[in-house]
């Protein structure tokens, strides 16, 4: 089985970026749904990697703004 990773980076300003590796096709969107829900912020940018366009599962990079400051 191929190694699958989600790399998460949090900047000093609170912006969260995660990169999915080892999942080809659009399945990466399903694999990271829990992160999107947990972060609760707005998707600022989404970049699909070359793995996204391969058959099967996918890979992409997303950046999120911080959550609510209530």
Helices and strands as residue ranges (DSSP letters): E 5-10, E 16-21, H 27-31, H 33-39, E 43-48, G 50-53, E 60-64
